[in-house]
Amino acid sequence: MVKCRLIEFNKMKKIFLTMVFLSAIVPVFADVVILIDTIRIDGVLYQRYDKTPFEADAYIDDETNREVVKILSKIKMSGKEYPVVSLNSDFSTNFTTKEIILPANIKSVHIYNFHNLEKITLPDSLRHFSISNCGVKSITVPETIVSLSIRNSESLEEVNIPNTAKAIKEIEIHSSSLKKLILPNSLNVIIEDGAFSGCSKLQSITLPDKVTFEENYSTHPFLGCVSLEKIEGTTIKYPSYIFEMFSSNDPKIEEIPFVKKIPQIKSSFTYFAQERIMKEIEVWQKKKEYETSAQWQARVTEANRAKKVQEFTERAKQEYIKQNIYNIPDEKGKIKKVPLSCNVGYYDADYEVFPIIDKKFGTFYASVPQAEAQNFKNNFSSVKITPEFGIKDDHIGVIAATFALGDKVYRSAENFSNAGADKDIAINLPPLQINISGESSQPTVPTVKVDNSIDLQIPQTAASNTNTFAVIIGNENYTQVAKVPYANNDAKVFAEYCKKTLGLPEKNVKVYTDATFGTILEAINNISAIAKAYNGDLNVIFYYAGHGVPNESTGDAYLLPVDASGRQTEACYPLDRLYGELGGMQARSVVAFIDACFSGSERGNGMLASARGVAIKAKDAQARGNMVVFTAATGDQTAYPYNEKGHGMFTYFLLKKLQETKGEATLGEIGNYVSEQVARQSVVVNSKSQTPTVMPSATMTDNWKNLKLK
């Protein structure tokens, strides 16, 4: 007994000296912590101190060096039980531990040098978490966390923070493997000195509205983030404080791609218009002093607000255009238009157009007949160009022009020069929900809780599915018709399931968001070229979320590019052509998931601006080759969103089946599950019918039912 006590005393002496070293206590006896009890169970040392006599702490040292370490929720000392509320570790030991199991009641975890750690699940009770030199690849943070510190963890690829988290006040993450980080908008967080420095692969970060950066820091928060391309806020696309944060004298900051984009971002129409339109809408929808509640309620409606947004946006466009096409006044107060400085590019004989390139206003196109093209180019210096300015690709640009050469007048090529012109910005408006009760005089903010567990809890496989390729298109932000809620998120999350759950290498997964007609063409051409190179020895997964439209005359179905309205289906991608292209690749299998309807309906309620007031039953395009097609809805039905999950309903249950089966479900099982769940849930959630369908090609017979995506 005496010998045992002596060993533990020596151990306590080492621990106490470690604590002194880490805390740099000066003077040592200013705040002495006295150890009052200790016990070792399964290699883990449990301790009690006089400062917290009714709680116990766990400590991992070199004697705890085992593959799995389980921390007890409570321990018995001197005949009494005490809850275990914290975990610490020796900073000088290189642990071989692969898994740490934490109890449900632990509040604080601080561990070091677990290079082989593969798994640690953080319980909902946890409030303080710091980890250093650890090998874990993924960490899911509970919403209770107050402080989060991850240092020198070079294997860490993802940090998942639930969008309901509110408690985090301080955060720092240092990992050369982390590519993306989202801090949910519910947080009110402080970004401290060097918070994300060294995250060399970090490409994008989303910041909450209530973020605060330290005014004076010795290390820039994003120093060494040489891959960072995008920083986003939720209320304004790029808040002004983002640019102030990057006004650093450190020359290394210039290495960050985002810094190089700042001038372009600040010159965009979105940056110019977003905040001012939001403020104008906020003022407009407030109840006026001499306005009755009934008058206010009748005035502030969704339809009236849409008209106001259009009015304010149009006014902002005119201000933006005027600001960008005129020079600063000269000494005499005269203001002149910025002159064009154009060059003529290589003639496209197929379309009979010349690209006209201007240094400031970009590229627009002149429509010139083939017989006159050479003369036009030879005498281009004599061409008088009269431009019409507008917003193109979110910046000032020439959207139309006339070209006078002698007595000849040529016009701009509409299909080329107007592509992306006058694109409406996606404005994050204040909520519109009027609650007239008592003396309430302001719209109340609706609270919609989205369960995004399907996005965060993605099963991972060790398998490598090298001969399967995925083409994924998400069309959400349409320029001429209504948006498709969650379409881009559908595409991005489905891509993650392809990579993590189905085992496709990242280079095999191509994602296209907000795709134009040209982008869809490019996507199909790319996968066709790959199929040709593989001589058909491959599997193909095709996914589309977005609008579909019918041709009202023929009933043919089309995918709707984001820059088309559907009024002229010549600018849309025929579904029959898609199936022909995919089926014609002679691949071992082609599986297509189409989360769209082709009745002219929006995802949700209402009709597309281009469609008639009634739904149209489009023709069913036929699958070809070794192909199976899963579609979200039947005939003249609508494909609905699942707002509580942040996805299209069809896509949600597709992902759910992949999640539950870890990608091992057969196509037959996927078809039965998705059809059954969507049909049930749509009636419950939307009070409308939606019945997904599965359509195999004639050559597949019933064999398709046993195929797997994995």
N, C-alpha and C positions, 0 to 999 in steps of 0.2 A: 504493500500500500504506500509506504514512504517513497519507494523508488518510482512508482507510477506518478505520485504527486510531484516529484522532482522533475520528471520528464515533461509533464504538463506545464510546470512553472517555467522551464527553459523555453518551451514553445510560446507561452504567454509573453515572455520577455522579448522574443523575436517579433511577435505580433505588435507589441507595444512600441518597440523601436521603429518598426515599419510605419505605424500610424504617425509617429512623431516626424519621421522623414517626409511622409506624404503631405502632412498638414503644415509643416514648417512652423511649429508652435513656438512663439517667442513672447515672454519667457515660458519655459517648459511648464512651470507650475501655475500659470495664470488660469488654466482651465483643466485641471487634472481629471481624467476619467479613470475610475477605479473598477477593475474587474472583480466581480463578486461571486461568480460561479461559472463552471465550464464542464462540458461533457463532449465526448466524441462518439458519434453513431455512424456506422457504415463509412468511416473515413472522414466524415464532415464534422468540423468542430463547431459546437454551439456555445454561445457565451451570453452572459448577462452582465450589465454594467450598472453602477450606482445611479447614473443619470436617467436610465430607463429600466427600473427594477422589475417592471411587470411585463417586459417584452424580451425576446431573445433574438440574437443575430447569428447567422450562419457564416462560416468562413471556410474557404477551400484553399488547401495548401498542398505541398508536395506529397503528403500522406494520403491525399484524396484523389490521387492521379489514377483514374479508372475510366473506362469507356463511357459509362452512363453514371451520372451523378444525380441522385434524387434528394431534393431538399424537403425535409419534413415540414408540415404545416404547424406543428407544435411539438414541444419536447418537455420531458419531465426532469426537473432538477430539484433536489432536496425535498422530494415528496410532492411538488406542485407542478402543474402544467403551465407553460408559457407559450404564447403565439410567436412564431418566427416571422419577423417583419422586414428583415433585410438580409442581403447576401453580399459578401465581399470576397476578394481572393488575393492571394499572395502575388505581388507584382513581379517577383523575380523568378517564378517558375514557368517553364514552357509546358503547358498541359497537353496531354494526349486525349483528353475527353472529347467525345463526339456528340453527346447529348446532355443537356441539363434540364431536369424536370423541376419546375417551380410550383410551389403550393398556391392555392387560390387566394390566400390572404396576404401575400408578400407585398410590401410597399416600395422597396428600394433595392436595386440591383446594380452593383459596380464590379465588373470583372475584367481581368487583363490576361493577355497571352494565351488565349484558347485558339491556337492556329488551326486545330483540327475540328473545331466545333462545326457540326452540320445542322443541328436543330436546337432551338430554344423557343418555347412558346410562352409569350408574355401574358399573364392573367389580367383580368379586368381590374384587379385591385392595385396594380402597379402605378406608381406616381413618378418615380425617378429611375431613369435607366441610362447607364453609361457602360460602354463596352470598348475595349481597345485591343488591337492586334488579334482580331478574331476571324475565323475562316467562314463564318456563316454567310450564305448567299442571299437569303431573303429574311426580312424581319417585318412582321405585322404588329403594328403598335396599337395598344388599346386606347380608347378615347379618354381614359383617365390620366394619361401621362401628362406631367407638368414640365419636366425637363428631359431632353433627349440629347445624348452625346454619343456619337459613333466615330471613333478615331482609328486611323491606320488599319481599316478593315478592307483590304484590297480585293477580297473576293465578293464583297457585297454588291449585288446587282439590283436589288429593289427594296425600297422601304415603303410599306403600305400603311397609310394613315387614313382611318375611316373619315368620311365626310361629316360625321357627327361629332368629331373631336373638337373640344372647346378649351381644354385645360392647358395645352402646351404654351408656355411663355418663352422658353429659351430652347434653341435648337442648334446643333452643329453636326455635320456629317462630312467625313473625309473618306472617300473611297474612289479609287481609280477605275472601278468597274461600273459604278452607278451611271445610268444613261438618262433617267427621267425621274423627276420628283414633283409630286403634287402636294402642296400644303392647302388643305381645304379652306374654304372661305369662312368657316365657322371659327377659325383661329384668330387670336389677337396676340401675335408672336413678335418677339424681338430677335432680329438677326444680328448676332454679335460679331466681334472681331474674328475674321478669318473663318466664318461659319461654314462655307462650302469649299474652302481653298483645297486644291489638290484633286478635285473631282474632274480628272482630265477627260473623261468620256461623257460627262454630263452634257446632254444636248438641249434639254428643255426643263424649265422649272416654272411652276404655276404658283403665284403668291396670293395670299388672301388680301382683302381690302385693308384690314387693320394690321398691316405689317409695319414694324418700326426698325429702321437701321440705325445703329450707333453713329453718332455724328463724327466722332474721331476714332479711327481704328488704325492700328499699326500694320495690320495685314488686311488687305481688301477681301471682302466676303467671297469673291469669286476668283481670287488669284489662282492661276494655274488651270482654270476651267477653259482649256483651249478649244473645246468642241462646242461650247455653249452657243446656240443659235437663236434661242427663243426664251424670252422671259415674259410671262403673261400675268396680268391681273384680271380679276373677274368683272369689276365695274367698268373699268376703262381698259382697252386692249393693252396699252402701254402707258401706265401712269407716269406723271412727270418725275416722281421721285426715283424712278428707275434710271433716268438719264442723269439725274444729280448724283446718284450713287456711283455712276461710272466716270464722273469727272475727277479722275484720280491722276496724280502726277507719276504714278508707277508705270513705266514704259511697258511692263509685261502685260498690262491690261489691254494694250493694243492688239495682243495676240488673239483675243476672244472674237470669234466671228460676229457675235451680237453687237459688239462695239462698232464694227465696220458698218453694220446695218442701221445704226442710230440715225444718221442723216436721212436715209431713205424712209425710215419709219416716221420721223418727225415731219417729213414733207408729204406724207400720205393724206388723202382725204379723210380716212377713218380717224386719224389722230386729230385733224383739224376740226371735224364735225361732231365726233362722238359726245364729248362732254357738254358742248353747248346745246346739242339737241336734247340730251337728258335733262339739263337744267330747265330748258324751255318747257318740256313736258311736265316736269315737277311743278312748275309755276302754274301751268294751264290746268292741271287736274286738282289743284287745291280748291277748296270751297271758298267762294268769294264772300266778302263781308255782308253784302246786301242780297245774297242769293239764298233762297229757301232750300231746305234739304231736298224737296221734290224737284226743284229746278236743277240743283247740282247733280242729282242722280240721273236726271234726264239728259243733261249735257255731257257728263263724263261717262261715256260708254266706250266699249271696245271699238265700235265702228267709227265713232267720232275721233277717238284717239288715233286710229290708223290714218284718218284724213289729216290730222294735225302733224303726225310724224312725216307724212308725205310733204306737207306744206313747209315744215321746218327744214326737212332734208333738201328740198328744192332750193330754198333760200340759201342754205349753207353751200350748196353746189355752186350757185351763182357767185357767192362771195369768194369761194375757194378759186374758182376759175379766174375771176377778175384779179385776185391777189397774185396769181401765178403767171398770167400772160402779160402783165405790164411791168415795166422797169420802174425803179425808184425815180421820183421827180427830179429833173435837172435843176440847174441854178435858176432858170426862169419859171420853174413850177410846172413845166410841161411833162406829161407822162406819155411814153410811147410803148407800143407793143414790143415784146421781145421778138427780134427778127428770127425767122427760120434759117437754119443752116443745114441744108439738105444735100444728101447724096443719093444717087439712084443705084439700086441693087441689081441682082441678076434676074433677068426676065423669066417668068414662069409661063411657058408657051401653052401648057395644058389649060391654065386658067386665064391666060391673057392678062396678066397683071405684072406691074413693076412694084417691088418694095421701095418705099421712099423713107430714108432713114434720117432723122433729125437728132442732133446731140441732146437737146433738152426734152423734146416732146415725143421721142420714141419713133416707132415705125408705123406708117400707114401705107395704103396701097393705091396705085393709079391703074385704072382699067383702060388698057390701050390695045386695040386690035392688032393681031399678029403682023398684018401687012404694014402697019405704021410704027411698029415697035422700034425698029432700028433708027428711024429718023428721030423719034422721041428721045432716045438715049443719046444719040450723037449731038443733039441740040438742047440737051437738058439745061445747060447754063442759061438758055433764053426762056425757059418755061416759067411762067408767072403762076405762083401757087397761092390760092386764096383758101386758108384753112378755117374750119369750124372746130372750136375747142370744146372739150368736155372732159369727163372723168373716165379714164381707161386704166384698168388694172390698178384701181385705187390711187392713181396719180393723174396729174394733168396730162392730157394727150390730145392728139388730133383725131376726131371721130369721123370727119368727113372733109372733103376738099374738092376744089376744081383746079384743073391744070390747063392753062391757056398757052398754046404754042402757035403763033401766027393767028390764022383764022380758025384754028381747031381748038375745041374745048373738050377736055376729057374729065371724067368724074372719078371719084374714089370708088374702089370696089367694096360694095356694102358688106358682103359676107366676110371680108377680111378686116376692113378698118373698124367695123363696129363691134368686133368680137370683144366682149368684156367691157364695152363702153357704158358709161353711166350706170355702173353696177351699184345697186342699193347696198348700203352698209348694214351689217347686222347690229342693231342698236340694242344694248342691254337696258331696257326701259325700267323705270320704277314700277312696282306692281299696280295693277288696276283691280281693286276689289273694294267696293264701297259698302260700308257697314253703317247704316243710319240708325243709331240707337241713342236716345237721350241727347246729349250735347256733343256727341262725336262729330268732328268736322273734317277728319282726314281719312283717306283710304287706308285700310289696315293691310298689313303685310301678310300674305298667305304663307303658311309653312307647309311645305311638301317634303316629306322625308323619303329619300330615295334609298332603297336597299341595293347597294352596289357590290354585294358579296360575290356575285357571279363574276365581277370584273377582277376582284382581288384574290379570290381563292381558286386559282387556276392550277389544276394538277400538272405535275411535271413528269416526263418520261425520260428514261436514259436511252431509249431507242433512237436511232438516226434514220429517218425516212427520206433517204437521199434522192430517190427517184420519183418523189411526188412534188408537184409544183402547184402553187396557189396563186390565183389572180383574184384580187379583192377590190371591189369598187364601192365606195360609200358616197352617195350624192345627197347632201343635206342643204347646202346654202344656194338655192336657186336664185337667179337674178330677175326672172320675170314671172315666176309663180311662187306659191307658198313653199316654205321650207319643209323638209321631211324630218320631224323630230327624231333625234338620236341616231340618224343614219351613219354619221361619221364615227360615232362611238361604237355602233354595231360592227362596222368594218374593222376598226382598230382592235377591238376585243376579240373578234373572230380570228384576226391575224395572230394574236397572242396565243390562242388555243391551238392554232395550226403549228406554231413553233414549239410551245411548251408541252402540250398534251399529245399532239400527233407526231411530234418529233421532226418536223420539217426544218432543215437548216434555214437560217435567216435569209440567205441569198436566194432561196427557193420561194420566198413569200413576197409578192409584189402588191403593195397597197396604193390605191389611187383614191384620193378624197376630192370631192367636188370636181368630178371629171367632165370636161367638155367632150364634144363629138370627136375631136382630134385625139384627145387622151384615150378615149375608149378604143379608137382605131389602133393607137399605139400599143395598148395593153393586149389586144387580141393578136396583133402582128408579132409581138414579142413572144407570147406563149406558143404561137404557131411555129416560129423560128426555132424555139427550144425543142418542140416536138419533132421537127424535121431533123435537127441535129442528133436526137436520141433514136431516130428511126422508129418512133412509136413506142419505144420501151420505157414508158413513164405513165404515171397516173396524174390526172389534172383535177384540181378543185377550183371551181369558179363560184364566186359569191358576189351578189349585188344587192344593195339596199338603197332605195331611192324611189323616184316617181316612175311609173310606167304610164303610157298613154295609148289610146286606140286611135286608129284612123277611122273617122266617123263614116266614111264612104265605104271602105273595104272591110272594116272590122279587124284589120291586122294590128298586132301589138308591137309596141316600140319601147325601148329604154329611153328615158328622157335625159339628155345631157343638161348640165347646170346652166348653160347659156342659151337654152332653147325654151320656147313657150309651149310647144306642142301644136301650135296652129298649123305649121307646115311640117308634116312628119318627114319631109325630105331631110330636115336637119336633125332627125332622131335616128337611133340605131335599131334596125328591125330585129325583133326577137327571133324570127325565122332565120335571119342571116347569122345571128349569134349561134344558134343551135347548129346551123350548117357548118360554121367555122370550127366550132369545138368538136363536133362529131366527125368532121373531115380530117382531124389530125391523126386518126388511126391509133390513138393512145390505148393502153390496156384498159383504162376506165376513165370516164369523165363524169364527175358529180357536180351538178350545178344547184346552188341554193339561191332562189330569187325572192327576196323580201320586198315585194312590190305588188301592186295590183294594176290591172290594165283596163279598168272601167272608166277612167277619167276622174276617180275620186282621189282626195288627198289622203295621206296617212292620218287617220282620225276622222274628223267630220268635215263636210263641205266638198265642193268640186274644184278642180283646177280651173284657173281663169280661162284656160283654152278649151275646156270641155263643155258639153251641154249641161243643162240643169238636171239631167237624169243620167244614171249610170248606164254604160254601154257594155254589152257582153262581147268581149273581144274573141277573135278566133284563137283556138289553141294551136300554138306552134308545135311541131312534132320534133321530138328528140331524135338524134341521128347517131349512127355508129355505136360505140360501146358507152352509151350515155344514160344517166339517170338524172331527172330534173325534179327538184323539190320546190314548189311554189307556195307563197304565203296565203293565197286566197283563191277561191273558185269563181269562175264566170264574172258576174257583175258585182261581186262582193268587194269590200274595202279591206286593206291590210292596216290593222290598228296598232297604235303604240301601246306599250305597257308602262305607263308613266311612273308607277311605283318602283319599277326596276331600272328605268333609264334606258330602255331598249325597245325596238319593235317587238311585238308579242311573239311573232314567228321566230325571230332570232333568239329571243330570251330562252325559249324552251329548247331550241337547238343547242344552245350553249349549256343549258342545264343538263341535257342528256349526256353531252360530252364530259361535263364536270362529274356527274354521278358515276359514270362508267369508266372514267379516266381514259376516254377515247376508244374503249374496246367495243362499243355498241356496233352491231351490224346496221347496214342501211335499212333493212326491214324493221329493226327495233327503233331506229331513229324516226322512220316514217310513221309508225304506229303511235309512238309517244308524242311526237310533235302535233300530229293531227288531232289526237284525243285531247291533249292539254289545251291547245289553242281553241278548239271548238268549245270546250267547257268554260275556259277562263274568259273568252271574249263575250260570252253571254252574260257572265257575272259582272265583269268590269265595265263593259261598253254597252251592254243591253243590245248587242247586234251580233249577227252570225258571222263567223269567219272560219272557213274550212280549208286548211292546207291540203294540197294534193301532191301525189308522187306519180311521175310519168317516166317509165323506162322506155328506151327505144325498143323496136320490134326484135332486134337481134339479142337483147339481153334476157328474154323470157323471164323466168322466176329466179335465175341465178343471181341477180342483183341483190336479192334480199340477204344473202350471206356475205356480201362484200363488206369490208371495213375501210374506214378512212385511214386508219393507223397502219 
